[in-house]
Amino acid sequence: MIKKLSICFAFIAFIACGDDESSTSPAQELSEISSSTVSDNAGSEQGKSSATDNEKSSSSTVLSSSSSIPTMKECVTNVIYNELIPSWEEYLSAKGNNCYQEGYALLTEDRKTFVICIDGTWDSELIKICPAETEKSSSSSVPPKSSSSSAISSSAVQKSCHLYDKAPTVIGCEGKSKPNWKFLNPDVEYHCLVDERDGQFYATVKIGEQTWMAENLAYADEEKTPNLAGGHWCDSDADSCALYGQLYNFMSVMNFNTDEMMEGNLIKDTLFGKWEKNQQGICPSGWHVPTVSEWMTLGKAVGAECEDESQTSSPDCSGGIVKLRSTCGWEYDSDGNEDISTNESGFALLPVSNTYGSQLGPNGKTAYVWTSTAEYCSICANNQALAYHIIATTGKDWFRVQDGTLLVRGRSLRCVKD
């Protein structure tokens, strides 16, 4: 839940008090602002619900957050933030300086330190809030969304959207179409996969020696797959479900029975590493949840240089990854440049929100996709598990493996053929 300290301030911005024009810096757009849920390193109850939309004041001066302290004559009149913390030093000592949700904002209780997640690390700034103009909204109240408001103005957030001028051909699905096929590259050869469980059909694409689904899985039949119950969701907007598929938590995506896999709310340590590499999970017959190694193989197939996954738990692939991403839906980068995705491979990776609870939607910034790779962690509090996922970010020609994710997090799934 986003809280705010005055109504005149733009989303995550500073407004200088006083009338000395020399005391304020030129307006700059703040990039990669998140209206999503709490990050892995900021998992408080307050952050579990989505950030609400806030209308940007046309008279606001927006200063980009950086390690430098803004030049201000007196004070700021407003700060909008996601989470109130007792002390930045205590928070840093307890949780470290890594963060996973771009734009997630913290404010100390003394209102003197504002911290924002930028490019994977916390960035703090000292601030002074005008006491006479400070008002604290109730933490239990959420301003309603409206069609006229947004997290930041449409002029501040731009998204690349280069759709193709012809429809793709999906061999075996002639005469059929889907809303998300507009993201597919018509110059790439696709084939049709029909899921016999629910009759849904998907475009698939061969990249290198692998064959992948070219869209996110949307399977949601809890009767045929009871382990799915309570572990999957998508936005209530039917168009969103059709375009971006479902999100799944780790136990559901692997089709694990929690009663068998867990003991005292913790994953049984004896089970880690015991499941098959080609774990079908909730993928259709003949397909499986990809491992970290298979994602690295995909990266190499489009020309990326990838770290050896046997040497590091969080390998990167860089260069060529833009060939895997859709040409529509990604925001401009932090320097105001249009996203560089080309989708030459036809994989059409989409930026879908990182979520904690039952919410799903495109966020324009980051794609999060599950792997089947996980390991036991004796010192971890999150179900004693490190479950690995793939993350790709707007404007960056790389994807990387991240660990330490909560098993209840929602991620997309791309199945790979056995």
KEKOLGU-379341 format. One record per residue (C-alpha): y negated, z negated, x; residue number from 0. Coordinates in pm, 1 decimal. Layout:
N
+----------+----------+----------+-----+
|        Y |        Z |        X |   k |
+----------+----------+----------+-----+
|        Y |        Z |        X | NUM |
...
+----------+----------+----------+-----+
! end
This chain:
418
+----------+----------+----------+-----+
|        Y |        Z |        X |   k |
+----------+----------+----------+-----+
|      0.0 |      0.0 |      0.0 |   0 |
|   -336.3 |     97.4 |    143.4 |   1 |
|   -603.8 |   -170.3 |    120.3 |   2 |
|   -973.2 |   -112.7 |    169.5 |   3 |
|  -1276.6 |   -312.6 |    263.1 |   4 |
|  -1540.9 |   -110.1 |     76.7 |   5 |
|  -1550.3 |    193.2 |   -145.0 |   6 |
|  -1783.4 |    412.9 |     58.6 |   7 |
|  -1555.3 |    478.7 |    353.9 |   8 |
|  -1335.9 |    784.1 |    418.3 |   9 |
|   -967.5 |    747.6 |    494.6 |  10 |
|   -929.0 |    569.6 |    830.0 |  11 |
|  -1287.0 |    616.3 |    942.6 |  12 |
|  -1586.7 |    422.4 |   1062.4 |  13 |
|  -1935.1 |    434.6 |    905.0 |  14 |
|  -2222.2 |    305.2 |   1113.0 |  15 |
|  -2470.8 |     71.5 |    950.9 |  16 |
|  -2840.4 |     96.1 |   1029.0 |  17 |
|  -3069.4 |    395.3 |   1039.3 |  18 |
|  -3074.5 |    473.6 |   1410.0 |  19 |
|  -2928.0 |    824.7 |   1424.9 |  20 |
|  -2866.4 |    794.5 |   1796.1 |  21 |
|  -2614.0 |    521.7 |   1733.0 |  22 |
|  -2359.5 |    747.6 |   1561.6 |  23 |
|  -2149.6 |   1021.1 |   1713.8 |  24 |
|  -2117.9 |   1372.1 |   1566.8 |  25 |
|  -1871.3 |   1401.3 |   1282.7 |  26 |
|  -1521.1 |   1491.7 |   1381.5 |  27 |
|  -1221.4 |   1545.0 |   1160.7 |  28 |
|   -946.4 |   1288.0 |   1196.0 |  29 |
|   -613.8 |   1463.3 |   1231.7 |  30 |
|   -257.9 |   1382.8 |   1129.1 |  31 |
|   -351.1 |   1113.2 |    876.9 |  32 |
|    -48.2 |    978.1 |    694.3 |  33 |
|    -27.3 |    893.7 |    326.3 |  34 |
|    342.0 |    821.3 |    367.8 |  35 |
|    528.9 |    495.2 |    387.5 |  36 |
|    556.1 |    228.6 |    652.7 |  37 |
|    668.6 |    325.4 |   1002.6 |  38 |
|    985.4 |    204.9 |   1168.9 |  39 |
|    778.3 |    -39.5 |   1374.8 |  40 |
|    570.1 |   -150.7 |   1078.8 |  41 |
|    827.8 |   -226.5 |    814.4 |  42 |
|    650.7 |   -487.6 |    607.3 |  43 |
|    678.8 |   -523.0 |    234.0 |  44 |
|    322.2 |   -400.9 |    206.5 |  45 |
|    409.9 |    -66.9 |    364.5 |  46 |
|    709.7 |     17.5 |    147.6 |  47 |
|    509.7 |    192.4 |   -119.0 |  48 |
|    328.5 |    519.1 |    -45.1 |  49 |
|    -29.6 |    516.3 |     69.4 |  50 |
|   -250.8 |    587.7 |   -227.2 |  51 |
|   -499.3 |    870.7 |   -229.5 |  52 |
|   -861.8 |    794.5 |   -156.6 |  53 |
|  -1157.2 |   1020.6 |   -210.6 |  54 |
|  -1366.7 |   1105.1 |     89.4 |  55 |
|  -1737.0 |   1040.6 |     64.6 |  56 |
|  -1941.6 |   1350.5 |    136.2 |  57 |
|  -2195.3 |   1142.0 |    329.2 |  58 |
|  -1940.2 |    975.7 |    557.2 |  59 |
|  -1955.5 |   1011.4 |    932.6 |  60 |
|  -1597.0 |   1040.5 |   1053.9 |  61 |
|  -1527.3 |    948.3 |   1413.2 |  62 |
|  -1192.6 |   1030.8 |   1568.4 |  63 |
|   -994.1 |    726.4 |   1673.2 |  64 |
|   -947.9 |    696.8 |   2047.3 |  65 |
|   -919.2 |    436.9 |   2317.9 |  66 |
|  -1298.0 |    433.2 |   2354.1 |  67 |
|  -1507.9 |    199.8 |   2139.5 |  68 |
|  -1741.8 |    387.5 |   1901.0 |  69 |
|  -2112.7 |    353.6 |   1967.7 |  70 |
|  -2254.8 |    165.3 |   1669.0 |  71 |
|  -2593.6 |     -2.7 |   1631.2 |  72 |
|  -2471.3 |   -286.8 |   1412.4 |  73 |
|  -2146.1 |   -269.0 |   1219.1 |  74 |
|  -1914.4 |    -64.1 |    999.3 |  75 |
|  -1921.9 |    -93.7 |    624.2 |  76 |
|  -1566.0 |      2.0 |    544.2 |  77 |
|  -1213.0 |     30.5 |    683.8 |  78 |
|   -911.2 |    157.6 |    495.1 |  79 |
|   -582.6 |     35.6 |    635.6 |  80 |
|   -210.5 |      9.5 |    557.9 |  81 |
|   -127.1 |   -338.4 |    681.4 |  82 |
|   -315.4 |   -658.9 |    760.3 |  83 |
|   -179.9 |   -841.4 |   1066.1 |  84 |
|   -268.1 |  -1189.0 |   1202.3 |  85 |
|   -336.5 |  -1078.6 |   1558.1 |  86 |
|   -303.8 |   -753.8 |   1750.3 |  87 |
|   -181.4 |   -939.4 |   2059.7 |  88 |
|     93.8 |  -1112.6 |   1860.3 |  89 |
|    195.1 |   -787.5 |   1690.6 |  90 |
|    205.4 |   -600.9 |   2022.9 |  91 |
|    411.9 |   -876.3 |   2183.7 |  92 |
|    661.2 |   -882.7 |   1896.5 |  93 |
|    702.0 |   -511.8 |   1823.1 |  94 |
|    574.9 |   -322.3 |   2124.6 |  95 |
|    333.2 |    -31.6 |   2149.5 |  96 |
|    557.7 |    243.7 |   2007.9 |  97 |
|    508.5 |    362.6 |   1650.1 |  98 |
|    660.6 |    636.9 |   1439.8 |  99 |
|    425.3 |    710.2 |   1150.4 | 100 |
|    120.3 |    914.8 |   1243.2 | 101 |
|   -197.8 |    771.1 |   1097.7 | 102 |
|    -47.4 |    437.0 |    994.9 | 103 |
|   -330.8 |    182.5 |   1025.9 | 104 |
|   -335.8 |   -189.9 |   1103.1 | 105 |
|   -628.0 |   -431.7 |   1070.9 | 106 |
|   -638.0 |   -783.7 |   1211.0 | 107 |
|   -719.0 |  -1070.7 |    977.6 | 108 |
|  -1038.2 |  -1147.6 |   1167.9 | 109 |
|  -1151.4 |   -788.3 |   1092.4 | 110 |
|  -1228.1 |   -729.5 |   1459.1 | 111 |
|   -949.4 |   -494.5 |   1567.1 | 112 |
|   -844.1 |   -169.1 |   1402.7 | 113 |
|   -519.8 |     -7.2 |   1524.3 | 114 |
|   -384.9 |    336.8 |   1436.0 | 115 |
|    -62.0 |    517.1 |   1522.9 | 116 |
|   -144.3 |    830.0 |   1722.9 | 117 |
|    121.1 |   1051.5 |   1879.1 | 118 |
|    384.0 |    777.7 |   1892.0 | 119 |
|    177.5 |    490.2 |   2029.8 | 120 |
|    -62.6 |    234.0 |   1884.5 | 121 |
|   -429.4 |    294.5 |   1961.9 | 122 |
|   -663.9 |     -1.6 |   1912.7 | 123 |
|  -1038.2 |    -23.7 |   1873.3 | 124 |
|  -1275.5 |   -318.4 |   1845.4 | 125 |
|  -1489.6 |   -307.6 |   1534.6 | 126 |
|  -1752.3 |   -516.9 |   1363.4 | 127 |
|  -1755.8 |   -516.8 |    984.8 | 128 |
|  -2077.2 |   -575.6 |    790.7 | 129 |
|  -2001.3 |   -910.1 |    619.4 | 130 |
|  -2243.4 |   -864.1 |    332.3 | 131 |
|  -2077.0 |   -541.1 |    224.7 | 132 |
|  -1714.1 |   -638.3 |    276.7 | 133 |
|  -1495.2 |   -663.6 |    -27.4 | 134 |
|  -1122.8 |   -707.3 |    -30.3 | 135 |
|   -930.9 |   -540.5 |   -308.4 | 136 |
|   -631.9 |   -714.1 |   -461.1 | 137 |
|   -315.4 |   -640.3 |   -269.7 | 138 |
|   -130.2 |   -605.7 |   -596.4 | 139 |
|   -352.4 |   -335.9 |   -737.9 | 140 |
|   -308.8 |     32.0 |   -658.9 | 141 |
|   -584.6 |    278.6 |   -744.9 | 142 |
|   -437.9 |    552.7 |   -964.9 | 143 |
|   -400.6 |    897.0 |   -822.8 | 144 |
|   -604.7 |   1174.9 |   -971.9 | 145 |
|   -622.0 |   1546.8 |   -930.2 | 146 |
|   -974.2 |   1514.8 |   -794.7 | 147 |
|   -890.9 |   1279.1 |   -509.2 | 148 |
|   -697.9 |   1323.0 |   -189.8 | 149 |
|   -634.2 |   1132.1 |    128.8 | 150 |
|   -900.7 |   1340.2 |    298.3 | 151 |
|  -1096.7 |   1635.6 |    177.1 | 152 |
|   -947.1 |   1982.5 |    165.6 | 153 |
|  -1199.3 |   2089.1 |    427.0 | 154 |
|  -1062.8 |   1827.6 |    667.7 | 155 |
|   -691.4 |   1905.4 |    631.3 | 156 |
|   -585.7 |   2265.4 |    671.4 | 157 |
|   -229.9 |   2386.8 |    651.1 | 158 |
|    -85.4 |   2704.3 |    790.6 | 159 |
|     79.3 |   2918.4 |    527.4 | 160 |
|    190.3 |   3264.6 |    621.3 | 161 |
|    444.2 |   3375.0 |    362.2 | 162 |
|    628.6 |   3700.6 |    397.8 | 163 |
|    540.8 |   4011.7 |    198.0 | 164 |
|    899.1 |   4071.1 |     88.4 | 165 |
|   1192.4 |   3863.4 |    -27.0 | 166 |
|   1481.7 |   3786.2 |    207.5 | 167 |
|   1826.5 |   3933.8 |    159.4 | 168 |
|   2095.8 |   3669.3 |    127.2 | 169 |
|   2429.7 |   3846.1 |    153.7 | 170 |
|   2670.7 |   3722.3 |   -112.7 | 171 |
|   2388.0 |   3588.5 |   -330.6 | 172 |
|   2260.6 |   3923.0 |   -456.5 | 173 |
|   2069.9 |   3885.8 |   -780.0 | 174 |
|   2001.1 |   3517.4 |   -715.6 | 175 |
|   1685.2 |   3350.3 |   -595.5 | 176 |
|   1550.1 |   3003.7 |   -519.6 | 177 |
|   1194.4 |   2867.3 |   -488.1 | 178 |
|   1244.7 |   2765.2 |   -125.2 | 179 |
|   1364.3 |   3109.6 |    -21.2 | 180 |
|    998.6 |   3203.8 |     12.9 | 181 |
|   1017.6 |   3021.6 |    348.4 | 182 |
|   1300.3 |   3244.8 |    476.0 | 183 |
|   1230.8 |   3525.7 |    723.1 | 184 |
|   1317.2 |   3861.8 |    556.7 | 185 |
|   1384.1 |   4017.6 |    897.5 | 186 |
|   1672.0 |   3775.8 |    958.3 | 187 |
|   2024.9 |   3819.0 |    818.5 | 188 |
|   2126.3 |   3540.6 |    582.1 | 189 |
|   2455.2 |   3473.6 |    407.8 | 190 |
|   2531.5 |   3279.5 |     92.3 | 191 |
|   2707.1 |   2942.5 |     81.8 | 192 |
|   2820.0 |   2820.5 |   -259.7 | 193 |
|   2893.6 |   2449.3 |   -286.8 | 194 |
|   3202.1 |   2430.4 |   -507.1 | 195 |
|   3125.3 |   2070.3 |   -601.3 | 196 |
|   2811.9 |   2142.2 |   -802.8 | 197 |
|   2769.7 |   2520.1 |   -794.5 | 198 |
|   2448.9 |   2508.7 |   -590.8 | 199 |
|   2402.4 |   2793.3 |   -344.7 | 200 |
|   2230.5 |   2799.2 |     -6.2 | 201 |
|   2116.5 |   3054.9 |    249.7 | 202 |
|   2284.0 |   3020.9 |    588.6 | 203 |
|   2188.2 |   3170.0 |    923.3 | 204 |
|   2367.3 |   3227.9 |   1251.8 | 205 |
|   2171.8 |   3117.6 |   1557.9 | 206 |
|   2349.9 |   3166.7 |   1887.2 | 207 |
|   2712.3 |   3068.7 |   1833.3 | 208 |
|   2636.1 |   2827.4 |   1549.1 | 209 |
|   2591.6 |   2883.4 |   1176.8 | 210 |
|   2348.3 |   2649.6 |    999.2 | 211 |
|   2216.7 |   2598.6 |    651.2 | 212 |
|   1871.4 |   2758.7 |    639.8 | 213 |
|   1747.8 |   2504.9 |    385.3 | 214 |
|   1784.6 |   2132.4 |    323.7 | 215 |
|   2088.2 |   2006.3 |    136.4 | 216 |
|   2023.8 |   1916.1 |   -227.8 | 217 |
|   2364.5 |   1773.4 |   -327.5 | 218 |
|   2332.8 |   1470.1 |   -558.2 | 219 |
|   2654.2 |   1434.1 |   -762.0 | 220 |
|   2729.9 |   1061.1 |   -764.7 | 221 |
|   3035.9 |   1101.4 |   -989.5 | 222 |
|   3218.5 |   1324.6 |   -743.3 | 223 |
|   3077.0 |   1136.7 |   -443.7 | 224 |
|   3040.7 |    768.8 |   -540.0 | 225 |
|   2912.5 |    672.4 |   -193.0 | 226 |
|   2592.9 |    858.7 |   -279.4 | 227 |
|   2497.4 |    603.8 |   -544.6 | 228 |
|   2157.2 |    455.4 |   -466.2 | 229 |
|   2137.5 |    632.9 |   -132.1 | 230 |
|   1956.8 |    957.3 |   -210.7 | 231 |
|   1636.5 |   1064.0 |   -383.2 | 232 |
|   1372.0 |   1326.7 |   -419.4 | 233 |
|   1029.2 |   1339.3 |   -573.8 | 234 |
|   1013.9 |   1327.2 |   -952.1 | 235 |
|    840.3 |   1664.4 |   -934.5 | 236 |
|   1120.8 |   1912.6 |   -992.7 | 237 |
|    945.6 |   2172.6 |   -779.8 | 238 |
|    951.3 |   1934.0 |   -485.4 | 239 |
|   1326.1 |   1880.4 |   -520.4 | 240 |
|   1387.0 |   2254.1 |   -542.3 | 241 |
|   1170.9 |   2330.2 |   -241.3 | 242 |
|   1257.5 |   2047.1 |     -4.7 | 243 |
|   1599.6 |   1920.5 |   -108.5 | 244 |
|   1710.6 |   1558.9 |   -120.7 | 245 |
|   1657.3 |   1273.6 |    120.7 | 246 |
|   1955.1 |   1054.9 |    208.9 | 247 |
|   2003.6 |    726.3 |    387.2 | 248 |
|   2250.8 |    718.9 |    675.0 | 249 |
|   2541.9 |    562.1 |    488.5 | 250 |
|   2516.0 |    820.8 |    212.2 | 251 |
|   2470.1 |   1120.5 |    438.1 | 252 |
|   2787.4 |   1018.2 |    622.4 | 253 |
|   2965.8 |    946.8 |    291.5 | 254 |
|   3052.3 |    596.6 |    408.1 | 255 |
|   3161.4 |    324.1 |    169.4 | 256 |
|   2929.2 |     32.7 |    241.3 | 257 |
|   3190.5 |   -222.4 |    130.4 | 258 |
|   3430.8 |    -89.3 |    391.2 | 259 |
|   3177.8 |    -25.9 |    664.1 | 260 |
|   2969.5 |   -340.2 |    635.7 | 261 |
|   3033.9 |   -709.3 |    664.2 | 262 |
|   2770.5 |   -970.5 |    588.0 | 263 |
|   2509.2 |   -696.0 |    548.2 | 264 |
|   2580.2 |   -569.5 |    898.8 | 265 |
|   2767.4 |   -260.3 |   1016.1 | 266 |
|   3102.8 |   -360.8 |   1161.4 | 267 |
|   3069.7 |   -310.5 |   1535.2 | 268 |
|   3431.3 |   -195.8 |   1567.1 | 269 |
|   3354.8 |    117.9 |   1366.2 | 270 |
|   3099.5 |    272.5 |   1596.6 | 271 |
|   3227.9 |    578.5 |   1776.1 | 272 |
|   3539.4 |    584.9 |   1559.8 | 273 |
|   3440.0 |    861.1 |   1319.6 | 274 |
|   3509.1 |   1222.7 |   1395.2 | 275 |
|   3251.3 |   1437.4 |   1570.2 | 276 |
|   3280.0 |   1691.1 |   1289.2 | 277 |
|   3205.1 |   1433.9 |   1021.1 | 278 |
|   3182.8 |   1622.7 |    691.8 | 279 |
|   2978.4 |   1350.7 |    526.5 | 280 |
|   2822.4 |   1494.4 |    211.5 | 281 |
|   2821.2 |   1850.2 |    342.6 | 282 |
|   3018.0 |   2119.9 |    157.1 | 283 |
|   3377.7 |   2187.6 |    256.6 | 284 |
|   3394.1 |   2361.5 |    593.7 | 285 |
|   3058.6 |   2215.5 |    701.9 | 286 |
|   2958.8 |   1888.3 |    866.5 | 287 |
|   2668.2 |   1663.3 |    964.7 | 288 |
|   2545.8 |   1784.6 |   1306.1 | 289 |
|   2565.8 |   1566.7 |   1615.5 | 290 |
|   2284.6 |   1523.4 |   1866.7 | 291 |
|   2474.6 |   1760.0 |   2096.9 | 292 |
|   2482.9 |   2030.2 |   1829.9 | 293 |
|   2108.0 |   2000.7 |   1780.8 | 294 |
|   2062.1 |   2042.6 |   2156.0 | 295 |
|   2278.3 |   2355.3 |   2139.7 | 296 |
|   2053.8 |   2488.1 |   1862.6 | 297 |
|   1746.0 |   2428.2 |   2076.3 | 298 |
|   1895.4 |   2609.8 |   2372.5 | 299 |
|   1987.4 |   2904.7 |   2148.8 | 300 |
|   1617.0 |   2971.3 |   2080.7 | 301 |
|   1521.3 |   2943.0 |   2445.6 | 302 |
|   1428.5 |   2576.1 |   2468.9 | 303 |
|   1480.6 |   2364.2 |   2776.6 | 304 |
|   1677.7 |   2061.4 |   2661.8 | 305 |
|   1754.2 |   1738.1 |   2836.3 | 306 |
|   2116.8 |   1644.5 |   2892.4 | 307 |
|   2221.4 |   1430.0 |   2597.7 | 308 |
|   2486.3 |   1263.3 |   2812.5 | 309 |
|   2215.2 |   1134.1 |   3046.2 | 310 |
|   1966.8 |   1001.4 |   2790.2 | 311 |
|   1995.6 |    865.6 |   2437.7 | 312 |
|   1675.3 |   1038.9 |   2325.1 | 313 |
|   1674.7 |   1391.0 |   2470.8 | 314 |
|   1397.0 |   1642.9 |   2410.8 | 315 |
|   1407.3 |   2018.4 |   2361.2 | 316 |
|   1082.9 |   2198.8 |   2442.9 | 317 |
|    978.5 |   2562.0 |   2431.1 | 318 |
|   1105.4 |   2799.8 |   2163.7 | 319 |
|   1123.3 |   2533.4 |   1892.3 | 320 |
|    844.4 |   2709.7 |   1700.8 | 321 |
|   1107.2 |   2974.8 |   1627.3 | 322 |
|   1292.2 |   2718.2 |   1414.3 | 323 |
|   1000.2 |   2604.1 |   1197.3 | 324 |
|    874.3 |   2755.1 |    872.9 | 325 |
|    549.9 |   2951.3 |    888.2 | 326 |
|    412.7 |   2769.1 |    583.4 | 327 |
|    345.4 |   2401.4 |    514.7 | 328 |
|    253.2 |   2265.6 |    858.0 | 329 |
|    -93.0 |   2121.7 |    912.7 | 330 |
|   -331.8 |   2236.7 |   1182.7 | 331 |
|   -288.3 |   2040.5 |   1505.2 | 332 |
|   -508.7 |   1756.1 |   1623.1 | 333 |
|   -749.2 |   2000.8 |   1792.5 | 334 |
|   -803.9 |   2197.3 |   1472.2 | 335 |
|   -577.5 |   2484.1 |   1572.9 | 336 |
|   -349.2 |   2654.6 |   1325.4 | 337 |
|     16.0 |   2560.7 |   1360.8 | 338 |
|    209.9 |   2788.3 |   1592.9 | 339 |
|    539.3 |   2814.3 |   1402.5 | 340 |
|    698.2 |   3160.9 |   1390.7 | 341 |
|   1040.0 |   3106.6 |   1224.0 | 342 |
|   1181.7 |   3395.4 |   1428.3 | 343 |
|   1528.5 |   3239.6 |   1406.3 | 344 |
|   1517.7 |   3209.9 |   1026.2 | 345 |
|   1599.0 |   2836.9 |   1037.6 | 346 |
|   1280.1 |   2756.7 |    840.3 | 347 |
|   1253.8 |   2386.4 |    924.7 | 348 |
|   1017.9 |   2216.6 |    677.9 | 349 |
|    785.6 |   1917.2 |    727.2 | 350 |
|    927.6 |   1657.9 |    489.2 | 351 |
|    807.9 |   1300.4 |    469.4 | 352 |
|    959.9 |   1011.3 |    656.1 | 353 |
|   1034.1 |    761.6 |    380.1 | 354 |
|   1156.2 |    410.5 |    331.1 | 355 |
|   1193.7 |    409.4 |    -46.7 | 356 |
|   1260.9 |    658.3 |   -320.8 | 357 |
|    990.7 |    911.5 |   -244.7 | 358 |
|    998.5 |   1261.7 |   -105.3 | 359 |
|    750.0 |   1532.9 |    -40.8 | 360 |
|    606.9 |   1766.0 |    219.9 | 361 |
|    368.8 |   1584.2 |    450.5 | 362 |
|    255.3 |   1875.3 |    662.6 | 363 |
|    302.1 |   1685.8 |    986.6 | 364 |
|    660.6 |   1602.0 |   1070.1 | 365 |
|   1018.7 |   1699.3 |    991.0 | 366 |
|   1287.6 |   1428.9 |   1001.7 | 367 |
|   1653.0 |   1538.7 |    990.7 | 368 |
|   1969.0 |   1330.4 |   1026.6 | 369 |
|   2234.0 |   1360.1 |   1295.1 | 370 |
|   2579.1 |   1202.1 |   1269.7 | 371 |
|   2527.9 |   1021.3 |   1599.6 | 372 |
|   2493.8 |    643.6 |   1594.3 | 373 |
|   2592.5 |    352.3 |   1813.1 | 374 |
|   2634.7 |    -20.5 |   1792.4 | 375 |
|   2344.3 |   -234.4 |   1912.2 | 376 |
|   2414.3 |   -604.8 |   1954.9 | 377 |
|   2045.7 |   -697.3 |   1985.5 | 378 |
|   1918.3 |   -485.4 |   1695.7 | 379 |
|   1812.5 |   -644.0 |   1369.7 | 380 |
|   1839.3 |   -330.7 |   1156.4 | 381 |
|   2204.7 |   -351.4 |   1054.3 | 382 |
|   2294.2 |   -369.3 |   1423.7 | 383 |
|   2280.4 |      7.5 |   1440.2 | 384 |
|   2094.8 |    283.1 |   1615.2 | 385 |
|   2118.8 |    593.3 |   1398.1 | 386 |
|   1975.5 |    905.6 |   1553.4 | 387 |
|   1757.4 |   1165.8 |   1386.6 | 388 |
|   1566.8 |   1476.5 |   1491.0 | 389 |
|   1187.8 |   1481.8 |   1471.8 | 390 |
|    959.8 |   1787.0 |   1498.3 | 391 |
|    579.9 |   1762.6 |   1476.1 | 392 |
|    304.1 |   2000.7 |   1375.8 | 393 |
|    139.0 |   2189.0 |   1660.9 | 394 |
|    409.8 |   2085.3 |   1909.5 | 395 |
|    664.9 |   2327.1 |   2053.2 | 396 |
|    940.6 |   2069.2 |   2080.7 | 397 |
|   1180.1 |   1852.7 |   1888.1 | 398 |
|   1320.9 |   1525.9 |   2007.9 | 399 |
|   1590.8 |   1278.0 |   1923.0 | 400 |
|   1477.4 |    936.0 |   1806.7 | 401 |
|   1687.0 |    625.2 |   1764.5 | 402 |
|   1633.2 |    281.3 |   1621.3 | 403 |
|   1580.5 |    413.7 |   1271.0 | 404 |
|   1663.3 |    190.7 |    977.4 | 405 |
|   1983.9 |    302.8 |    808.6 | 406 |
|   1802.4 |    289.9 |    475.1 | 407 |
|   1543.4 |    544.5 |    584.0 | 408 |
|   1533.0 |    873.2 |    397.1 | 409 |
|   1592.4 |   1187.8 |    599.1 | 410 |
|   1667.3 |   1551.3 |    522.2 | 411 |
|   2004.4 |   1703.7 |    609.0 | 412 |
|   2090.9 |   2043.4 |    752.0 | 413 |
|   2466.4 |   2101.0 |    764.3 | 414 |
|   2630.7 |   2308.6 |   1037.3 | 415 |
|   2949.5 |   2511.2 |    995.5 | 416 |
|   3276.5 |   2374.5 |   1137.6 | 417 |
+----------+----------+----------+-----+
! end
